[in-house]
Amino acid sequence: MKVEQFYNRNQFHIWDTTKAVDYLQSYNSLVVKIEYKTRDEIGQTTERVITLGRDWDYSTTTSKHVYLFLHDYGFIDFDGITNKREYVKKLIEDGTIKHDWSMV
């Protein structure tokens, strides 16, 4: 496992290479979880599952870091999107992104 500060002192990018999962932690809350699903027979990544935790939009600062994380690591392209919060909420509604209220 590797932990690195993400932009500001209370934001952390956590890589769990044994489980193929990335996290963004804001203060004491996990706000983003990225799972990499693979096909066992070829060992290649076939899917990334994005899950947002309960506090993903807790504050303007937390939301800003969630958007930066998703954009910087190539999960979501926010170019040309004026209201990122509404865009992410729409992605949750249509099932593109999961929202796990128990993830804290």
Phi, psi and omega per residue, in radians:
M1 nan 2.492 3.136
K2 -2.285 2.414 3.121
V3 -2.180 2.351 -3.125
E4 -2.439 2.444 3.067
Q5 -1.118 2.421 -3.116
F6 -2.014 1.838 3.141
Y7 1.068 -1.133 -3.087
N8 -2.004 2.896 -2.993
R9 -1.124 -0.396 -3.108
N10 -1.820 0.253 -3.140
Q11 -2.084 2.310 -3.083
F12 -2.341 2.364 3.011
H13 -1.692 2.175 -3.104
I14 -2.078 2.208 3.068
W15 -1.888 2.174 3.012
D16 -1.931 1.606 -3.039
T17 -1.224 -0.424 3.128
T18 -1.246 -0.487 3.135
K19 -1.886 -0.009 -3.097
A20 0.966 0.967 -3.120
V21 -2.376 2.398 2.997
D22 -1.935 2.535 3.089
Y23 -2.291 2.655 2.874
L24 -2.044 2.160 3.104
Q25 -1.917 2.288 3.067
S26 -2.017 2.035 -3.013
Y27 0.955 -2.033 -3.115
N28 -1.823 0.179 -3.070
S29 -1.963 2.388 2.958
L30 -1.390 2.109 -3.068
V31 -1.909 -0.386 3.080
V32 -2.442 2.430 3.038
K33 -2.308 2.226 3.099
I34 -2.052 2.058 3.095
E35 -1.837 2.386 3.113
Y36 -1.830 1.985 3.122
K37 -1.599 2.427 -3.132
T38 -2.214 2.762 3.007
R39 -1.619 2.081 -3.047
D40 -1.008 -0.670 -3.042
E41 -1.199 -0.435 3.128
I42 -2.067 -0.231 3.083
G43 1.211 0.343 3.131
Q44 -1.801 2.566 3.084
T45 -1.178 2.230 -3.136
T46 -1.971 -0.316 -3.062
E47 -2.763 2.551 2.982
R48 -2.046 2.241 3.128
V49 -1.879 2.085 -3.133
I50 -1.737 2.195 3.079
T51 -2.209 2.279 3.069
L52 -1.750 2.430 3.115
G53 -1.437 3.049 -3.091
R54 -0.953 -0.670 -3.026
D55 -1.695 0.352 -3.057
W56 -1.020 -0.524 3.137
D57 -2.106 0.579 -3.108
Y58 -1.008 -0.699 3.141
S59 -2.531 2.941 3.092
T60 -1.052 -0.702 -3.129
T61 -1.170 -0.785 3.121
T62 -1.073 -0.812 3.114
S63 -1.018 -0.755 3.136
K64 -1.000 -0.753 -3.133
H65 -1.243 -0.595 3.045
V66 -1.068 -0.823 3.136
Y67 -1.091 -0.744 3.108
L68 -1.075 -0.776 3.137
F69 -1.059 -0.866 -3.122
L70 -1.116 -0.644 -3.140
H71 -1.356 -0.856 -3.067
D72 -1.051 -0.588 -3.124
Y73 -1.693 0.209 2.991
G74 1.343 0.350 -3.137
F75 -1.437 -0.670 3.139
I76 -2.446 2.352 3.082
D77 -1.674 1.932 -3.125
F78 -1.641 0.114 -3.128
D79 -1.026 2.224 3.127
G80 1.452 -0.038 3.135
I81 -1.564 2.103 -3.108
T82 -1.515 -0.591 3.140
N83 -2.058 1.578 -3.063
K84 -1.136 -0.656 -3.130
R85 -1.072 -0.838 3.120
E86 -1.123 -0.644 3.108
Y87 -1.101 -0.801 3.129
V88 -1.142 -0.708 3.101
K89 -1.058 -0.662 3.088
K90 -1.151 -0.702 3.102
L91 -1.120 -0.569 3.065
I92 -1.208 -0.806 -3.129
E93 -1.050 -0.692 -3.104
D94 -1.534 0.043 3.047
G95 1.515 0.048 3.105
T96 -1.167 -0.647 3.082
I97 -2.093 2.453 3.065
K98 -1.591 2.710 3.077
H99 -2.263 2.042 -3.078
D100 -1.965 1.800 -3.121
W101 -1.116 -0.352 -3.124
S102 -1.532 -0.164 3.128
M103 -1.406 1.959 -3.129
V104 -2.232 nan nan
